[in-house]
Amino acid sequence: MGIIVNGSLFTLHTKNSTYQMKVDDKGVLLHTYYGKRTDETDYSYLISFADRGFSGNIAAARGDRTYSLDYLPQEFPVCGSGDYRVSCLNADLGAGVNDCLLFFDSYRTYRGKYSLEGLPAMFAEDGDPVETLEILLKDYKDDLYVRLLYGVFEDHDMITRSVMIENKTGQDVKLSRVMSTCLDFSDKDLDMIHFYGKHAGERQAERLSLFHGITELRSTRGTSSHQHNPFVIVAKKDTNENMGECLGFSLVYSGGFHVQAETDQIDQVRLVMGMDDSDFLWTLYPGEEFTAPEVCMTYSGSGLGGLSRSIHDGFYRHLIRSPWKDKRRPVLVNNWEATYFSFDGKVLLDIAREAAKMDLDMLVLDDGWFGKRDDDYSGLGDWFVNEKKLGCSLKELSAQIHEMGLSFGLWFEPEMISEDSDLYRAHPEWAMVVPGREPIRGRSQLVLDMSREDVVEYLKERLFDIMDSADIRYIKWDMNRSLALAYGELFPRERQGELRHRYVLGLYEVMEALLARYPNLLLEGCSGGGGRFDAGMLYYAPQIWCSDNTDAIERLKIHYGTSFGYPMSAVSAHVSVCPNEQNGRVTPLKTRGICAMQGAFGYELDLGKMTEAEKEEVKVQVKTFKKHYRLFQFGDYYRISSPFENGDFTAWEYADREGKEACLSVVFTDLHGNPAPHIVKFEGLCKEKRYEVSRDGEPLGEFSGAALMNGGLLLPMPRENYDSCQFYACEK
Ligand code: GLA
């Protein structure tokens, strides 16, 4: 039983964690415990009541100055309640101030998982040990209801939360902030690990101490962004990769977000997470509901590695829907870095021919196949095939590629519009531009107003039309700028604050329609590389282009950071040319292959320009990936050494769950004369079993699991810059 209700006490258990809340004698929903699995003791005895001074006292506590929401741990704190810390809800019920005050109304529980209309969310299948708790809160005076939703995934140590605001007051309610989760910690000695970045340098891991004040991370860009990621970890000071307690918080949403962690006056920490509220203002009319995106909270008592593996597995089973999650992903070649905009059908077929010889599975035609699009100044929105440029129809091109034994994939950037496009000439009002004012351009393009039904319908029609015109198995869905002003012509002035969220709802609607019509389509997410790498996107796309930076060495850090909150099978990674197009670095082809095999594997170069020796090497790489794909896609992932801490090498490993086999990869990041010996230790094997071990395909001998895990293996000495090696251990 995941959910146990005893009077006013709600205890939620997963395999290794317990979460608890209690309705107190005033009717306030307090948070009483979240951590290591424990019993159903009422943990509210740990709350110390005192007159803190300058803290508001609600009317229900009249005469008792020791009762203040300003220090009490709560499930859903609201602004205007005398709690001066960061809150979850700003709701103006009509007076022009945020004066809502919530008390417990009722609850219900059921087997299975709640879903959220129009929004991605974790799901459960029949028979899964998953339960839902709904707690209804109500303003003490007006009929404003807040429904708190809790999904308990026992097997994965995950608890999801979401919130629905229901207006039954008979008048308009203005919402200017709705956070999806709040977690109050009684402990202040906590670190936060977050993942900052930039275009071509996403998800760099940074660990910091929380301090008295507010630590704040957000994206105001309309997307989850390259700069910050809607996944954070709160960890005890002594927690490391292999030991200690930590919690992961993932927002299942692809728009802007906001995370705040506040250490208060009495050394408690509050964390809130939800949609970006920087210019959010939503009018909730009588009878309407507002649904906030979901947050998924994951507990680990076995360090950061354990946390990541729970998230990988939980997302794999309960968030990623695509049938492709269980199939071997196609090893593809993408023509972007091979040709950029300069290609025709012949160039593409030449690349495909080479790819077929090397046993790749798919050719992906990137940007430039539609409208007038020979550079990135024009054409977006005109989703009509440029047959003149291709020299044939898309149907003919895809048919010829299929004849070679490859399948065919296509790039789209549906949310955008170029001013130099037929679409813009016909519908300038579809761009998010304030009439009569200059637009803010990004990559010389404008953003479509995805809140409009006519825009959504146009995109569906264009996507379906192209999909039906040829045999297309894969779509790379790109988005190459941030939103600046989110303006929508169809909404009045006082409702413009709804546009950013309505944009995301429109995006999800198109993706949902696409996948409903083509359920076997492999959708790859992308936003100038990894600018929209979030849990919301995984609901639609089982893989996401991780970064426009294809340099294997910079990718070590990007992959390392991404692996904390996302399964590696979702990390799309390609081998590209040398010197690298982004930073000029020269790395061995072997290393580029080993690094890209860490995720959804492919190539992004002109295969025909490779030497015969290189082509042979590519064949070996493709063979290796195909042989071990089960490990790479479904194995447990271990970060063996951090590229942020170990200057000499970075290592990672995939181990099969039964300990039958493992693949451990090492990339050297520095060279030394007379180098010190280095040892790597395997994880996830069975100590009692015996394993046959090879390095780069050459047998190394037989070892016990105990030897490989406790003693480890000696690394070879690197012979060139960025040398690498790959160990494979297989049960005898
Ligand atoms: C973005 C993507 C690239 C490529 C280009 C095409 O930058 O991340 O992979 O598709 O757009 O314009």
Residues whose N, C-alpha, C, O or C-beta is under 5 A from the ligand:
A	BS01	GLA	W336 D366 D367 C526 S527 G528 G529 D548
